[in-house]
Amino acid sequence: MSLKNQPDQPNANSVYETERLIIRPVSVEDRAFIFELYNRPKFIQYIGDRHINTIDDAENYIKNRFLPQLERTGFGNYLVVTKDSNEKIGAVGIFEREGLDILDIGFSLLEEFEGKGYAYEAALKVKSIGMDDFGLKKISAITSKDNFSSQNLIKELGLTFKNHVTLPNEDEELMYFETE
């Protein structure tokens, strides 16, 4: 029996909460927000250009990249929403990435919400979901060499720098971190 058919087990539709945040699976209805987030200059600089040039591109990205993993594994990319104002502020998730043997935790926030501890709060919760609820033994993280705030957050999450990696079809050498 799969996890999603068992009562009280996390599944692709599970919604999680922290003290200040609601963390829910990204859906097609979030296409305008994904379009905005993925086209921010810092996202493109530090994470990469995903070539999402229209709202329709964002919808297709969600349908083709996020939803299949969510359906298959029960976890994936989550939207981060503030409890107090119900505002979409970013995304966090655990991803299958070509070129990495261990699932990768990733996060991004709109710049106006950085520096408030939201990314750490959301990423810590998603790390817990992956390891405690879904039984992942290890989680990895990658970041560019000049993204110091992400490097610090990754270390705060308990991941340790292991080496440098270059993902398939990419040129940039990235820093690779992993849980012990």
N, C-alpha and C positions, 0 to 999 in steps of 0.2 A: 504494500500500500504506500502511496507517495505521501510526503509530508503534508501537502495541501489538502488531503482528504481526511486527515486526522483532526478531531476537535482539539482546540486549545494549542495547536501547533502553529508557528508562524507560517505565512504563505505570501504569495505575490501581492495580496491585497492588504496585508497587515500595515497598520498605522502605529507609529511609536511616538512617545512623548518624552521630553526632558523637562527640566524646570521651566525653561522659557520657550521651548520649540515644539512644533509638531513636525514629524518626519514621516512623509507618506510617499508611496511610489509615484514616480512621474507618470502622467497620463497624457493622452493626446490633447486634452483640454489645456495643458500647460505649454502648448506650442509657442505662444507669444512670449512667454517668459523665457523659455529656452532660446528662442531667437535673440532676445535682448541680452541674456547672460553670455551666450556663446559668441556674441559680436562685440563684447566689451574689449577695449584695447589690452587690458591686463590678461584677460582670458586668452586672447590670441597670442600675446607675448609669451606667457608662461605655460599654457596648455597646448595651444596650437589652433590653427585655423581649420575648422571643421567644414568650411564651405557651405555654411547655412546662410544663404543670401536672401531667403524669403521665409514667410511664415509657413508656407507649404513645405519648404525644405526642412524646417524644424519639425513639422508633423511627421514627415517621412523618416527623419533621423530617429525620432521617438519610436515609430512603428518598426523600423528595421534594425535599430541598434539596442534600444532599451527594453522594449516589451518582450522580444524573444528570450533574452536572458532571464528576465523577471519570471516569465512563464515557466521556463525550463528549470531554474534553480530555486525560485521563491524569493530571491533577493537581487538587487541590482542598483539602479539609480533612484535616489529619493529626492524629493523636493523638500527644502527647508523653509518652514513657515513660522513666523512669530506668533506666539499665543496671544499676546496683548493686542496686536493690531491686525492679525490674520494676513500679514504681508509676506509675499514670497520674496525671500532674500538670497537664496542660493540653492545649490544641489550638492549632495554627497552620496557616495555609493561604493560598492565593491564590484569590480569589473573583471571580466575575462579579457586579457590583453594578449594579442599576438606577440610572441617573443618573450613572454613571462610565464614561468611554470606555476607561480603562486599568484592567487587572486590579488588584485591591486585595489587599495583604497584610494579614492580621489575625492576632492572637494573644491568648490569654488563659490565665492560669494560676490554679490554686487559690492563695489568698492565702498559705498556709503555705509555698509554694515560691517566692514572689517575693523579689527582692533577692539571688538566688544566681547570676544570670547565665544561667539556663535559658531565659528568653524570648528573649534576644539570640542565644544559641547555636542555638536551634531556628529562629528567624526568619531568621537569616543563612543557615542551611542551606536553608531553603525558598526564600528569595530566589535563591540559587544554583541550585537545582533549576529554578525558573521561567526564569531567564535563560540559564543554561548548558546545561541538559538539554533544555528545551522551546523555547528560542530567543526568549523574550519580550524585546522591545527596551526596554520600560519597565515599571515597577511603580509603583503609587500606594499611598497609605495615607491613611486618614482617622481622626481622633480628636476627641473633645470638647475644648473649649477649656480645661477644668479637669483634664484627665488628663495631668498633667505627666510622669509616669513613661513613659507611652506616647509622648509627644512626644519625649522624650529618646532612647528606644530607636529610634524611627523615624529620627531624625537620625543615630544611631550606625550605622544600616543604610545610610546614604548618601543618604537621601531629603531633599529640600529643600522647605520650605514654599512653596506657590505662591499659594493664595488660600483663601477660605472658600466652602463649598458647603452646600447643603441638598438632601438626597436626596428623591426623589419620595415623597409621602405621609408626610413627616416634618416636624417643626417646628424641630428644633434645627439651628443653623448649626454646621457642623463645620470643623475645620482640614483642608486638603487638601495632601498632600505627594506628591512624584513624584521618580523617579530622573532624573538629568540626561541 
